[in-house]
Amino acid sequence: MKQHPRRTRILATLGPASDAAGVLEAMIQAGVDCVRLNFSHGSADAHRQRAAAVREAAQRLGREIGVLVDLPGPKIRIGRFAQGQVRLRAGQRFDLLAEADAAPGDEHAVGVAYLGLPGDVAAGDVLLLDDGLVQLQVMVVEGTRIRTRVLNDALLSDRKGLNKLGGGLSLGAVTARDRELIALAAEVGADFIAVSFVRDAADIHEARKIALEHGSQAALVAKIERAEAIENLPGIIAAADVVMVARGDLGVEVGDAELPGLQKKIIHETLQGNKVVITATQMLQSMVDSPQPTRAEVLDVANAVIDGTDAVMLSAETAAGRFPVASVAAMARICMGAERQFERDTDYEAAPRGLQRVDQAIAMATMFLTEHMQVAAIIAMTESGGTARFLSRFRSQVPIHAFSRHPHARRQMSLMRDVFPIAFDSRGMYQHDLARAAIARLRDSGLLQPADRVLFTCGDNMEELGATNTLRILEVPGN
């Protein structure tokens, strides 16, 4: 039972850089809590091998490591160019062809994969290619041809992504390819499935239905990267289990100036909705090629931690960068530094009123006590991890040791801030025996000392979901 003192979780993307012998295990030792398999790249066999490698490494190291599968979603891309790339000049005409059999592009035109694009744009709209590096203004739509004017000098190469400034593209989040990949996610035992380019709650409901049809109980992650998602945020948070601030495409659609405020809004509203939140995209981007982060990156990660994010994510840094282990170590170091510098006092006056669920009421009462009496730890007996999640929504300095007999539930707790999952089978045990066994486990591991005071939560019947109805204040006995 190995635990680290860091409260914020680290999600790291796997790829060629993490495949080398010993690297994955070193990344986990450096601080990875959950890994991301990016289904936009790589073969099915490669993803199967990486998922298996994670399970094996986690078992060797005695850690609960979650696996998050990231679906590609309806990423709109232009086609290929006859010469691989073209140089565009501001003011020139450049057409987009929404045709299934469009010829290879040149400096005058290129095909686009989304055939419905002409119906989603109008004269005056601005289209952004290659994460906004290329800007095109729509002049007129002529059938399948969108005539545009180039707004800036730029080099444009094959298969670059396309966004519409301000959003408004009508294509759904779950594609036919996503449906196939959800089946693969179920096969590899994914703990989380991330849905890309979510528009509204219906996209999450659709993905969950497909996952359940394939026997997957994965938590659903809503990636917020479209302008429409901001308008529909309350419904998305209610439908999803986890929300990701996907700052790449979101920044392209809403503009860089709006991004910092939106990040804070998404984190705050997700926590208010009792859901888990991840902050992602280019957090330590310079470490793809450098062994040290920039000061701006340090501040970016620290600010996300201070805002209350549950987890921070590494992408190319660990998937394709030169320093995957150093990137994880730097992320862990920054998170812990931010946690030391900042303490959040929960405003219980602003906390939810009229709670309907007993387990939520127990969680609130528990966290209230952590701020009003000297407590060393919280011990939460949980089946699904729901009690631990409710507890972790109220920020405190007290570690939450979540005891569960279900490996899948423990791995889903790997993204919850302040929560440390522990394997424990509570079946057939009375409450008194449960408390005594759990405290002894933590004391024998050096996580509690004699005379420490702990808060203990459990249910009358621990085999039922949402059954937590008991809060006890206990003292750790001597050896």
N, C-alpha and C positions, 0 to 999 in steps of 0.2 A: 504494500500500500504506500506508494510514493506520491508525495504532494509537494508542490512548490508554493512559495508565499505570494506569487503574483495573482492578482484578482482578475485582471482583464485577460481575455482569451485570445490566442493567436491561431488564425486560420491560414494555412500555407498551401499554395498550389503546387501540385506535383507535375513533373515533366522530365525532359532529358537530363536536366541538371541534377535532379534528385534520384535518378536511376542508378548512378554509379555506386559501386559497392561501398556500404557503410554510411552513405550520405543520409539516407532516410532516417536511420537510427540516430545519427548525430543530430539531425534536425529535431527529432522528438526530444532528445536529451537537452537540446538548447532551449526548448520551450514550446514546441508545436502542440496544440491541444486538439486540432481538427484539421483534416487535409481536404483539399478541393481537387476533384477530377474534372478538368475542363473538357466537356464533351464536344466543344467546337473544334478540337484538335485531337489527333491520335486515333488509332484503330481500337476496335472493341477488345481485341486481345491485349493490347497495351493497357487499357483501363482495367481489365480483369486482373492482369499481373500486378498492377500497382495497388489495387484494392487488397489483394491477397498479401502483398508485401507489408502493407500497413497493419493488417490483422496480426501477422506473424511478429512484426517488430514491437507492436503494442503489448503482445503477450510476453515477449522476452523481457521487456522493460517494466512490466507491471503497471501499465498506464491504460486509461480509458480514452482512446483516440477515435473521434467521430470521422465519418467519411461523408463528404458533401459532393454530390454530383451536380454540375452546372450545365443545364441544357442550353443549346445555342440559341433557340428562339428564332424569331423572324428577322434576323439581321439582314438589312437590305444592302446589297453590294452591287457595284457596277461589274461589268464583264471584263474580259481581257483585251489588251491592245495588241495589235499585230507586231509592234516592236517592244512590247513589255511596258512601255511608259510613253507619255507625251508631255511636252512643255506647253502650258497654257499661259496666255497673256491677258492682262486685264483689258476688258472691253471687247474681246473677240466673242464670236458666236460659238456655242458648243452645245450639241444636242444630246439628249438622253433618249434611247430607243427602248421602249417597253415591249420587246418582241422576243418570243421564245427562240427564234433562229437568227438573231442579230449577228451580223458579221463581226470579226475582230475590229476593235475600235482604232481610231486615229485621232489627229488633232482637231477633227471636226465633230466627231460623235463617238459614243460608246453605248453598248447595250446595258440594260439594268435588269436584275433578276426579278424584281417585283413587278409583275405585269399590270397590277392595279394602280400603279403610281400615277398615271395620267388623271385618274378620277379623284385623286387626293390633293392635287396641287392646282393653283391658279396663277394668273399673271400677278407678279409682285412678290410671290413667295420666294424665300431664300432657302436653297438647298445646300447642305454642308457635307462635303466629302472628306474622307481621311481625317476624322476627328476634328473637322472644322478648318483644316489647313487649306482646303479648296472651297471657295464660296461661289455659288452660282445663283443668279436671279432669274426666275422664270419670266419669260417674255410672252409666250403664248403656247397653248397646248393644241396640237394638231393630230387628232387620232391617237396613235401610239407614239408619236414623236413629241417630246417636250423641248421646245427651243429655249435656250437660256443664254444669258450674257455672263461671262466670267468677270468676277469682281476683283480678283487679285492674281498677280503673277504666281505660278505654282507649278511644281512637277507632280504629275498624277500617274500612278502605276496601277497594275492589275488588281482587281478584286477588292478595292477599297470600300469601306462602309459609307452609307448615305443616310443622313438625317434631315429632317425638315425643321428649320428654326421655329421654335414655339410649339412643336408637335403637330398632331393632327392626321397622322397616317392611320388608316383604318384597319390594317391587317391585325389578326388576332395573335395572342402571345404563344399559343401552343400549336406548333406546326405538325404536319404529318411525320416529319423526321423526329420531332420531339416525342411523338407517341411511341416510335420504335425505341428511342433511347430511354424512355421511362421503363420499358421492359428490361433493358440492360441494367438500369439502375437497380431494379428489383432483384435481378439475378446476382449482382455483386453485393447485395445487402446494404445499399446506401442508407445512411441514417438521416440524411437531408437531401431533398431535391430542390434545386434553385430554378425558378421559372424566370426566364429573361424577358425583358420588354413588357412587363405586366401593364395592362391598361386599367383594369378594375377587378373587383372581387370575383367576377365570373371566370376570369382566367385561372385564378387559384382553385376555384371549385372544379373546373374542368380537369386540371392537372391532378388534383387529389382523387377524382373519380377514376381516372386512368390508372394511377398508382395502385389504388385499392383493387382494381380489376386484376392487376398482376401480383397481388398478394403483398404489396409493399405498405408498411406502416411508417414510411419516412415522413419526417416533419417537412412541411412545405415552406420554402424560402421565396418571398416576393422581392425581386430585384427592382428597385425604383430607379428607372433610367429613361422614362418617357415623361414629357410634360403633362400628359393626360393623367398619369399616375398621381401627380401631386394634387390634382383636382379631386381624385377619388381616394385619397389616402386613408380616411377613416374606415371605409369599407374594406380596403385591401388589408389594413392592419387587423381588422376583425376576422377576416377569412384566413389569413396566413398564420403560421406558427413563428416564423422568423422574418424580419425585414432587413434587406441589404441596401445601404446607400451606395449605389453603383455610380460613382461620380464621373466615369468616362463619358458615356453617351448622354447622361443627364446634363452634364456641363455643356455638351455640344448643343442640346436642344433648348436649354433655358438661358445659356450664356454664363461665362465664368463669374461675372459679378454677382449673380443670384445664388451661386452654388453654396457659399459658406452659410448663409442664412437658412437655405433649404436643408442643409445637412443637420443643423441644430434643430430645426423644426421636425424633421423625420425622426431623429433620435428621441426627442422629447415626447412626441406623440406616440411612438412605439412603446416607450417605457410606460406611459400613462395607460396604454392599452394592454399592459401586462404581457407583452410579447418581447422576444429577444431581438436585438438589433446588431448588425455588422456594419462597420465602415470599411469601404474598399476602394481600390484603384489608385495606383501610383503613390502609395504611401511612402515607400523607400525606393523609388524608381532609380535613383542614381546608383544604388547598390547592385544593379544589373552588371555594372562594369567597375564599381568602386568598392573597396572593403569598408568604407565608412559612409554614413549618411550625411546629407547636408544639414545645416542648422535649421533650414526651413522645413525639411522633412521631419526632423526631431520635434519641432513645434507643432507640425500638422498632426502627428500621431498623439502627442501629449494633449492637444486640444480635444481630440476625439475622446480620449480617456476621461478628461475633465468633464466633457459634455455628458458622460455616462454610458458610452457605447459598451456593449457586452464584449465585442470582439473586434479586432482589427485584422485586415487581410493582406497577405503578400501574394502577388501574382507572378509576373515575369521574374521577380527577384529570386524566387526559389524554383520556378519551373524551367527557366532558361538562362538565368544569370550565372556569373562566374563565382559568386560567393553565397550560395544558398544557406549554409550553416551560419555564416557571419550575419546574414540578413535577419535570421530568426533571433540570434543572440542580441542583435542591436534592437530589434523590436521589443524583446522581453525587457531589456535594460531601460528603454524609454518608458514603457508602460509602468514599470515599478517606480521609476523616478517621478512620474506624474502622480501616481497613487500616493507617494509619500508627501508630495507637496500640496495635495488637495484633499480635503475631507468634506463630504456632502452631508449636511444635516437635513433629514427628511422633514418636510413641512406637513405634519399630520393634520393641520387645519385644512389643507388642500387635498387631503387623501379622500378616496371615494367614500360616499355615504350610502347607507341603505344596502349593504352587501347582502347578497342572496345566498352565496356559497359559504358553508361553514369553514372549509379549508382556507379560503381567502381571509376570513375573519381571524382565524388562528394565526395565519401568516402576519397580518397587520399587528395583532397583539404581541406576537413574538418580537417583531422588529421594533415596536414601541419600547419594549422592555430593554432591548439592547442599548437604547439611547438613554435609559434612565436608571440603569444599575450596572454594576461591574460584571461583565459576562465574558468568558474566554472563548466560547464557541456555541454554535447552534447544531444540534443533531436532529436531522429530519428523516424519519422513516417514510419512504415513498415507493409506490409501485411504478407509476408512469413518469415521475419527475415533476409533476404538476405542483406539488407542495414546494419543492426547491425553487421552481420558477417564480411562484408568488413571493416567496421569501426574498429572492434576489432582486425583485423590482424595487424594494425599499433599500436604498443604498446604506451600508454601514461598514464599519471596520471589522466586523465579526465574521470569521469564516463559517460557511454553511457546509457541514459534512452530511451529504445526502446518501443514505444507505438504501440500496435497492437490489433485489434479486434478479432483475432483468437486464442483461447486457445491453440490449437495444436502448432501454431507458437511460442507462448510465452514459452511453455514448452520446445520446441526445442532450445530456446535461453538459457536454464538453464545451458548449458555446455560451453557457450561462455564467455571467460575471459573479464572482464570490463563491461559486458552488464547486465542491470537491466530491465527485461521486465515488462511492465505495461499494464493492460487491458484498452483499449480506442477504442471507435467506432468513426471513422473519416468520416463515410459516410454522404454525403450531406453538408459537411462543406467546406468553402473556406479556402485558405491558411492562410489568416490573422486570421480568427477565430480559425483555428487549432493551430496556434502558441500561441495565447492568452490563449486558454483553457489549453494547455499542460503546459505552464509556470505557470499558476495559480494553476494547480494541484500539481506541484512540490513545489511551494512556500507555499501553504497551508499545505503541508506535512512536511515542515521544511527542504526540500532538496535544496531549493534555497532561497536566501535572496534578498531583494530589492537592485537594482543597480548591481547585478551580471550580468556578460556577458555570454551569451550562444550561441552556434551554433545550428541552427535549419535546419534539412533536411526533405524534403518531395517531393511529386510528384504532377503534375497537376491533375492526376486522381489516387487517393489513392486506388482505387479498382483494379488496375492493378498490376501484379507482375513485379518487376524490373523497376518501373516507376519513381523512385527517380531522379529528375533532377534539384532540387533547393536547394541552400545553402544560409541561411540568418544569419547575425550577429545581435543579439537582446539583449536588456537590460531588466532585470526583473523590472517591475514597482513596486511602493510602494503599500501597501494594500489599 
